[in-house]
């Protein structure tokens, strides 16, 4: 098991952005799961939201930012971007080493 990757986002708005990315990735995972052969594991990708859950998450984020400042929204976007970066770092860790030619 690789060591955990650091995630420095700790402010409330940034964490809302992270939640949006993590939960939104579940929607993409469901689409990808359809492409995975039935003979291969795909349970992680197929972890879909229940009816109304994605809408409830979006509404909670909207409510949290309803009267927020522009800085709050900047932090929300920074948290989302940091989460995408973390996913990219994790994917690079899983890449096989290139064999010399």
C-alpha positions as CSV (number, residue, x, y, z in Angstrom):
1,X,0.0,0.0,0.0
2,X,1.5,3.4,-0.9
3,X,1.9,6.1,1.7
4,X,-1.1,8.5,1.9
5,X,-0.7,11.6,-0.2
6,X,-0.9,14.9,1.7
7,X,-4.0,17.1,1.2
8,X,-3.5,20.5,2.6
9,X,-7.0,21.9,2.0
10,X,-8.6,22.5,5.4
11,X,-10.8,25.5,5.1
12,X,-14.6,25.0,4.9
13,X,-15.0,26.3,1.4
14,X,-12.2,24.3,0.0
15,X,-13.6,21.2,1.6
16,X,-16.9,21.8,-0.1
17,X,-15.0,22.0,-3.4
18,X,-13.3,18.7,-2.6
19,X,-16.6,17.1,-1.8
20,X,-18.0,18.3,-5.1
21,X,-15.1,16.6,-7.0
22,X,-15.2,13.3,-4.9
23,X,-18.9,12.9,-5.2
24,X,-19.0,14.0,-8.8
25,X,-16.4,11.4,-9.7
26,X,-18.9,8.8,-8.6
27,X,-21.1,9.9,-11.6
28,X,-18.2,9.4,-13.9
29,X,-17.3,6.1,-12.3
30,X,-20.8,4.7,-13.1
31,X,-20.3,5.6,-16.7
32,X,-16.8,3.9,-16.7
33,X,-18.2,0.8,-15.0
34,X,-20.3,0.1,-18.0
35,X,-17.2,-0.2,-20.1
36,X,-15.5,-2.7,-17.7
37,X,-16.0,-6.3,-18.8
38,X,-18.2,-8.5,-16.5
39,X,-15.2,-10.7,-15.9
40,X,-13.2,-7.8,-14.3
41,X,-13.8,-6.1,-10.9
42,X,-15.8,-2.9,-11.3
43,X,-17.6,-2.6,-7.9
44,X,-15.7,0.6,-7.0
45,X,-16.6,2.3,-10.2
46,X,-20.2,1.2,-10.0
47,X,-20.8,2.9,-6.6
48,X,-23.7,5.1,-7.6
49,X,-25.6,7.7,-5.6
50,X,-29.0,6.8,-4.5
51,X,-32.0,8.7,-5.9
52,X,-31.7,12.4,-5.1
53,X,-28.3,12.2,-3.3
54,X,-26.3,14.1,-6.0
55,X,-28.9,16.8,-6.1
56,X,-28.8,17.0,-2.2
57,X,-25.0,17.4,-2.3
58,X,-25.3,20.2,-4.8
59,X,-28.0,21.9,-2.8
60,X,-25.9,21.7,0.4
61,X,-22.9,23.3,-1.4
62,X,-25.2,26.1,-2.8
63,X,-26.6,26.7,0.7
64,X,-23.2,26.9,2.2
65,X,-22.1,29.5,-0.3
66,X,-25.4,31.4,-0.5
67,X,-24.2,34.6,1.2
68,X,-20.5,33.9,0.8
69,X,-17.8,36.3,-0.5
70,X,-15.8,36.1,-3.7
71,X,-12.9,34.8,-1.6
72,X,-15.1,31.9,-0.4
73,X,-15.8,30.9,-4.0
74,X,-12.1,31.2,-4.8
75,X,-11.4,28.8,-1.9
76,X,-14.1,26.4,-3.1
77,X,-12.5,26.3,-6.6
78,X,-9.0,25.9,-5.1
79,X,-10.3,22.9,-3.1
80,X,-11.8,21.4,-6.2
81,X,-8.5,21.9,-8.1
82,X,-6.5,20.5,-5.3
83,X,-8.6,17.4,-5.3
84,X,-8.2,16.9,-9.0
85,X,-4.5,17.3,-8.5
86,X,-4.5,14.7,-5.8
87,X,-6.3,12.3,-8.1
88,X,-3.7,12.9,-10.8
89,X,-0.8,12.3,-8.3
90,X,-2.4,9.0,-7.2
91,X,-2.8,8.0,-10.9
92,X,0.9,8.7,-11.6
93,X,1.9,6.5,-8.6
94,X,0.0,3.6,-10.2
95,X,1.7,4.0,-13.6
96,X,4.0,1.1,-14.4
97,X,7.7,2.1,-14.8
98,X,8.7,2.4,-18.5
99,X,11.0,-0.4,-19.6
100,X,14.3,0.7,-21.3
101,X,14.2,0.3,-25.0
